[in-house]
Amino acid sequence: MQATGSGRLDRVSFGMYVVCLAAMALTIVITWPLWQARLSPPNLPLVPFLPELSFGPLLLGSLALALALPRTGFLVHVVLLVAALTFDQIRCQPQIFSIPVLMAACLFRDFRIIACWFLVALWFWAGLHKLLSPDWLGPGAWTVLTELGLSQASQWYQAFAWLVGLGEIGLAVVAVLKPRWGAFFCLALHFGIAAILIGMNWNYSVLFWNVAMGVVGCWLLMDWSRKRRAAVDSNIAWPRLLWQQVLVVCVLISPAGFYSNHMPSFLSHTLYSDNLLKAMVTTEQGAVEIETWDTLHVPIPKTQAILRDYFSRTAKPGEKLHLLDPRPGYADRYYMAGDDGRIGTCEAAEFWSGAGVGRGIAKDYGPAVFNLQEAGARLLKRSENGMIYAVEIPAEKYSTEVFSNVAGLLNLEQINVAGCAVEDADLSYLVNLPVLMGIDLAGTNITDEALPYLQQVPQLRQFYYEETGVTDDAVNSRLPHIER
């Protein structure tokens, strides 16, 4: 691989390199607990028998070496970084992979075209993941605007969500077709993200990554633009060398593997989309979501393997784990810790039974909660951080679309839609609610044709159907267990 110059780096390349070094050093300092040997949250080594080791001082030392001896120090830093990630998978964060890519682009001229296509892939997939994510199109975008103090967030969040997603995709296209334009938009995007993070007082672990992305990304695209315009290499838009072409193709298409479970989220540019696994642990004291923001200043990587590993290292006998997977085509997963400390999968019926520490508590599906709140539904919890156990939808706000959201609230015990325009087929959304015990359908449009759906609700005990088309004979025949 050809270095930038025969010996020393040119001033601009070295300046960009220093920006990357500073970004990495500040990121490590901000996330300092992440790089230490820990008992809680535990280190999650890639290989089970690896011991807990602290890498923070070593990584900062390697960055100092990389400043004095750029290429040698960079390679040492990368080796230490790979070792640190191997000894603790929670350290697998997007910024930890991205900043070294920018560093390599500063040091090695042949790698710059790879870095440019890496930026294109990052922007394109970050935007597409958002547009495919109900979490971003609903509660995610609304939360950003609310945290920034916008009083009319409910009116603007959808436009904002689409603008951000389409804007990132647009930047990827512009960067390919008009690199000079893309350079300015790159600077604006990442400095804008940095400003939003400061305004929200949130996630400073990616603050300096965004600064480096804006500065170095702008320089890379300007350099790309200059070469194309000067006709130094007419094929600069696509690599000439085979190894470059293979690497670029992998960079561009590999994030699609997120949807087939072949690529982890932290390598798929699922940035802020929140279309990720959620993990809820049921303990004797209640439900606790698996998260590491408060202690490590970064989220735990949302992969099945890492979340299961975390549960296996922290769970007490009888505790249960629910993995909510919002990706299309993926079912939720349930686990329980055995008396011998081993973690095993369990059927949904066992999860919701009294086995172990008692009835399991599942994670509510965020977009479902958000949509019901937007429709003016009354949502009841037993504690501030608890899950929703009862829903009441006002008649004037009722629609099949609104009602469909109850299917995402697996802990529901009671539903009140009395007086609403409920049709028979609407009750199909209840069949997978494992602990629903009572529903008030008085004054609705249902008939005896609704009863087959209610037959499939395993815990249903109370059913109110006054002033409906449901007959007592049909209820006695199909739902003999209903309490009178």
JOUR-V464667 format. One record per residue. N is the residue number from 1. SS is DSSP state (A for helix, B for strand, O for the rest). OMEGA is omega as a letter, one per 20 degrees, with the letter a starting at -180 (NA if undefined). NEAR is the number of other C-alpha atoms within 10 Angstrom. Layout:
# JOUR-V464667
n;ss;omega;near
N;SS;OMEGA;NEAR
N;SS;OMEGA;NEAR
This chain:
# JOUR-V464667
n;ss;omega;near
1;O;a;7
2;O;r;10
3;B;r;17
4;O;a;18
5;O;a;12
6;O;a;7
7;O;a;7
8;O;r;14
9;O;r;18
10;O;a;12
11;A;a;9
12;A;r;11
13;A;r;22
14;A;r;18
15;A;r;14
16;A;r;22
17;A;r;25
18;A;r;19
19;A;r;22
20;A;r;27
21;A;a;24
22;A;r;17
23;A;r;22
24;A;a;25
25;A;a;19
26;A;r;19
27;A;r;20
28;A;r;20
29;A;a;16
30;A;a;19
31;O;a;19
32;A;r;16
33;A;a;17
34;A;a;24
35;A;a;24
36;O;r;18
37;O;a;18
38;O;r;15
39;O;a;9
40;O;i;10
41;O;a;19
42;O;r;15
43;O;a;24
44;O;a;23
45;O;r;22
46;O;r;16
47;O;a;11
48;O;a;9
49;O;a;8
50;O;a;13
51;O;r;13
52;O;r;16
53;O;r;16
54;O;a;18
55;O;a;21
56;A;a;20
57;A;r;14
58;A;a;15
59;A;r;22
60;A;r;18
61;A;r;16
62;A;r;23
63;A;r;23
64;A;r;17
65;A;a;17
66;A;r;20
67;A;a;18
68;A;r;11
69;O;a;13
70;A;a;22
71;A;r;19
72;A;a;13
73;A;r;18
74;A;r;22
75;A;r;15
76;A;a;17
77;A;a;22
78;A;r;16
79;A;r;13
80;A;a;16
81;A;r;22
82;A;r;13
83;A;a;14
84;A;r;24
85;A;r;19
86;A;a;17
87;A;r;25
88;O;a;26
89;A;r;19
90;A;r;27
91;A;r;26
92;O;a;22
93;O;a;19
94;A;a;18
95;A;a;22
96;A;r;19
97;A;a;16
98;A;a;20
99;A;r;23
100;A;r;20
101;A;r;19
102;A;r;27
103;A;r;27
104;A;r;21
105;A;r;25
106;A;a;29
107;A;a;24
108;B;a;17
109;A;a;16
110;A;a;18
111;A;a;21
112;A;r;21
113;A;r;23
114;A;a;23
115;A;r;23
116;A;r;25
117;A;r;22
118;A;r;21
119;A;r;25
120;A;r;24
121;A;a;25
122;A;a;24
123;A;a;25
124;A;a;22
125;A;r;24
126;A;r;24
127;A;a;28
128;A;r;18
129;A;r;24
130;A;a;26
131;A;r;20
132;O;a;15
133;O;r;20
134;A;r;19
135;A;r;23
136;A;a;25
137;A;r;22
138;A;a;20
139;A;a;21
140;A;a;24
141;A;r;24
142;A;a;24
143;A;r;17
144;A;a;20
145;A;r;20
146;A;r;16
147;A;r;16
148;O;r;16
149;O;r;12
150;O;a;15
151;O;a;11
152;O;a;11
153;A;a;18
154;A;a;16
155;A;a;11
156;A;a;14
157;A;a;23
158;A;r;17
159;A;r;11
160;A;a;17
161;A;r;24
162;A;r;17
163;A;a;15
164;A;a;17
165;A;r;23
166;A;r;19
167;A;r;17
168;A;r;24
169;A;r;22
170;A;r;18
171;A;r;25
172;A;a;26
173;A;a;17
174;A;a;17
175;A;r;27
176;A;a;19
177;A;a;13
178;O;a;16
179;A;a;26
180;A;r;21
181;A;r;17
182;A;a;24
183;A;a;26
184;A;r;19
185;A;r;21
186;A;r;27
187;A;a;20
188;A;a;15
189;A;a;21
190;A;r;21
191;A;r;20
192;A;r;15
193;A;r;16
194;A;r;21
195;A;r;15
196;A;r;17
197;A;r;20
198;A;r;14
199;A;r;13
200;A;a;17
201;O;a;11
202;O;r;13
203;O;r;15
204;A;r;18
205;A;r;22
206;A;a;24
207;A;a;24
208;A;r;24
209;A;r;25
210;A;r;24
211;A;r;22
212;A;r;28
213;A;a;26
214;A;a;23
215;A;a;21
216;A;r;26
217;A;r;25
218;A;r;24
219;A;a;21
220;A;a;25
221;A;r;26
222;A;r;20
223;A;r;18
224;A;a;22
225;A;a;23
226;A;a;14
227;A;r;16
228;A;a;16
229;A;a;11
230;A;r;9
231;O;r;11
232;O;r;10
233;O;a;11
234;O;a;12
235;O;a;11
236;O;a;14
237;O;r;17
238;O;a;14
239;O;r;18
240;O;a;13
241;O;a;9
242;A;a;9
243;A;r;9
244;A;a;16
245;A;r;15
246;A;a;11
247;A;r;14
248;A;r;21
249;A;r;14
250;A;a;13
251;A;a;20
252;A;a;18
253;A;a;12
254;A;r;16
255;A;r;24
256;A;r;15
257;A;r;14
258;A;a;20
259;A;r;16
260;A;r;13
261;O;r;13
262;O;a;11
263;O;a;15
264;O;a;21
265;A;a;23
266;A;r;19
267;A;a;20
268;O;r;23
269;O;r;22
270;O;a;23
271;O;r;18
272;O;r;16
273;O;r;23
274;O;r;20
275;O;a;21
276;O;r;19
277;O;r;18
278;B;a;24
279;B;a;24
280;B;r;23
281;B;r;23
282;B;r;24
283;B;r;21
284;O;a;12
285;O;a;7
286;B;a;13
287;B;r;20
288;B;r;16
289;B;r;15
290;O;r;18
291;O;a;18
292;O;a;16
293;A;a;11
294;A;a;8
295;A;a;13
296;A;r;21
297;O;r;17
298;O;r;22
299;O;r;18
300;O;r;20
301;O;a;22
302;O;r;22
303;O;a;21
304;A;a;17
305;A;a;13
306;A;a;18
307;A;r;22
308;A;r;18
309;A;r;19
310;A;a;18
311;A;a;22
312;A;a;19
313;A;a;15
314;A;a;16
315;O;r;20
316;O;a;20
317;O;r;17
318;O;r;19
319;O;a;26
320;B;a;34
321;B;r;33
322;B;r;24
323;B;r;22
324;B;a;21
325;O;a;20
326;O;a;20
327;O;a;18
328;O;r;9
329;O;a;8
330;O;r;12
331;O;r;11
332;O;a;14
333;B;a;17
334;B;a;24
335;B;r;24
336;B;r;30
337;B;r;23
338;O;r;17
339;O;r;12
340;O;r;8
341;O;a;15
342;O;a;13
343;B;r;22
344;B;r;14
345;B;r;14
346;O;r;15
347;O;a;12
348;A;a;15
349;A;r;14
350;A;r;18
351;A;a;26
352;O;r;19
353;O;r;15
354;O;a;11
355;O;r;15
356;O;a;21
357;O;a;19
358;O;a;18
359;O;a;18
360;O;r;29
361;O;a;22
362;O;r;26
363;O;r;24
364;O;r;21
365;O;a;19
366;A;r;19
367;A;r;20
368;A;r;22
369;A;a;19
370;A;a;17
371;A;r;19
372;A;r;23
373;A;r;14
374;A;r;13
375;O;r;16
376;O;r;15
377;O;r;22
378;B;a;13
379;B;a;17
380;B;r;16
381;B;r;13
382;O;r;10
383;O;a;8
384;O;a;7
385;O;a;11
386;O;r;15
387;O;a;21
388;B;r;20
389;B;a;18
390;B;a;21
391;B;r;21
392;B;a;18
393;O;r;23
394;O;a;16
395;A;a;15
396;A;a;11
397;A;a;15
398;O;r;19
399;O;r;16
400;A;r;14
401;A;r;11
402;A;a;18
403;A;a;22
404;A;a;17
405;A;r;19
406;A;r;24
407;A;r;19
408;A;a;20
409;O;a;24
410;O;a;22
411;O;a;22
412;O;r;25
413;O;a;19
414;B;r;19
415;B;r;21
416;B;r;19
417;O;r;21
418;O;r;21
419;O;a;19
420;O;a;19
421;O;a;18
422;O;r;21
423;O;a;15
424;A;a;16
425;A;r;12
426;A;a;17
427;A;r;19
428;A;a;16
429;A;a;17
430;A;a;24
431;O;a;16
432;O;r;17
433;O;a;21
434;O;a;22
435;O;r;19
436;O;a;23
437;O;a;18
438;B;r;20
439;B;r;23
440;B;a;18
441;O;a;22
442;O;r;21
443;O;r;18
444;O;a;22
445;O;a;18
446;O;r;22
447;B;r;15
448;A;r;16
449;A;r;14
450;A;a;18
451;A;r;18
452;A;r;15
453;A;a;17
454;A;r;20
455;A;a;15
456;O;r;15
457;O;a;18
458;O;a;15
459;O;a;17
460;O;a;22
461;O;a;16
462;B;a;16
463;B;a;19
464;B;a;18
465;O;r;21
466;O;r;14
467;O;r;14
468;O;r;16
469;B;r;16
470;O;a;20
471;O;r;12
472;A;a;12
473;A;a;11
474;A;r;14
475;A;r;17
476;A;a;11
477;A;a;10
478;A;a;15
479;O;a;18
480;O;a;13
481;O;a;13
482;O;r;16
483;O;r;11
484;O;NA;8
